[in-house]
Amino acid sequence: MANSSASTLTLFLPLIVFFVIMWLFLIRPQRKKDKETRDMRNNLGIGDEITTIGGIVGTVLSVKEDSVVVYCGSDKIKMEFKKWAIGEVNAKKGEAKKDLPKESPKAASAEEKKTEKTEEGPLNFRKLERKEEEE
């Protein structure tokens, strides 16, 4: 009887070890990545620059429960996306973009002057809303 249970244990031991290794190397890291992605999508804010899973780059205009309104391009086209379609946040509002090269002092001072002239900083939503009302 003892010999039978020992042979059964040796038969199932490699299978048990295989499942433990699969959990450690595949399932657990994927769950961690899914949690980070879910947190990123839930912490979206107005002014964040995002990229969708389709490759569209834009700035968040408003955040709803399960969708996000984004404007992109030089024409400031507004589009609404579901939160699950957001692939990554490129830059949070107020953070410097890490991928871009540093600007020359002249370009930086010109950008500061532009920011000072607007009513609400670089993202002038009032001006955008007035433009839409006129059309």
N, C-alpha and C positions, 0 to 999 in steps of 0.2 A: 504494500500500500504506500509506504514512504517513497519507494523507488518510482512509483507512478506519478506522484505529485511533484517530485523533483524533475522528472523528464518533462512534465507539463510546464513547469516554471522555466526551464531552459528553452522550451519551444516558444513561449510568449515573451520572454525577456528581450530579445532583439526587436520585436515589434513594439514593445513599450518604450524602449530606448529611442527607436526611430521616431515615434510620435512626440516624445519630449524634445528631441533635437529639432523637429519641424516646428514645434511651437516656439522654441527659443529663437530660431533663426528666420522664420517666415511670418508667423502669425503675430507675435508680439511687436516687432518693428512696424508692421503694417498698421496695427491698431494705434500705435503711437503717432505715426504719420497722419492717419485719419483724424485723430484728435487735434493735432496741430492745425490741420487744414480747416476743421470745423471752428476752432477758436479764431483763426484768421478771418473767416467769413463772418463770424458773429461780432467781431470787433471793428468792422468797417466803419469809417467815419466820413463826414462831409469833407471834401478836399483831398482825400487819399487818391493817389494815382494807382490804377489797377490795370491788369491785363486779364482778359477773359480766356477761357479755354480754347476759343476760336482765334485768338491772336489780336483782338481789338484792344487798343490801348486808349484809356480815357481817364477822366477825373470824376469822382463820385459827386453828384449833385444832391441826391437825397437817398436815404436808406429807409426801406419799409420792412415789415416783418419777414417776408420771404423773397423780396426783390430789391433791386438797387437801380436807381436812375443815374446814368452816366452820360456825360457829354464828351465828345471827342472831335478831333480835327479842327482845322482853322475856322470852319463854319459853325462850330459849337453845336453840332447835331446831338440832340438828346435821344438816348435809347434806354429802354428798360430791360434789365436782365434778371433772371432768377439768381439767387445767391449761389446755388450750386454751380453756376456757369463762371464764377470768378476763379481764375486760376492762380493769381498771385497778386500781392500788394507790392508795387514797385517802390513807392515812397509814401510814408504817412505825411499828413499835413504838418508842416513845420520842420520836417527832416530834410536834410540835403540829399540830393541824389548821389549815390555812391559810384555809379558807373560812368558818369560824365566827367570829362577832364575839367580841371579848374579853369575858371574864366580869367581873362585879363582884368586888371583893376579898372580899366575904362569901361569894359562891358558890365562889370559888377556895379559900378556907380550909375550907369545908365539904367540898369534894372531897378536899383533903389529909387531912382527918380520916378520911374513908372509906377512903382508900388506906392509911393507917397501921393501921387496924383489921384489914385483910385479911392473910392469911398470905403471899401472893405478889404483892401489889400490886393494880392495878385488875383484872387478869384472874385470878381465883381459880379455877384449874382443879381443884384438889383438892375444893373445895366443889361444883363442877359434877359431878365424878365421883361423889362421895358421894350427891348427889341422884339421879343415874341409878341407882345401885346400890339405893337404897331403893325405887325404883319397880319 
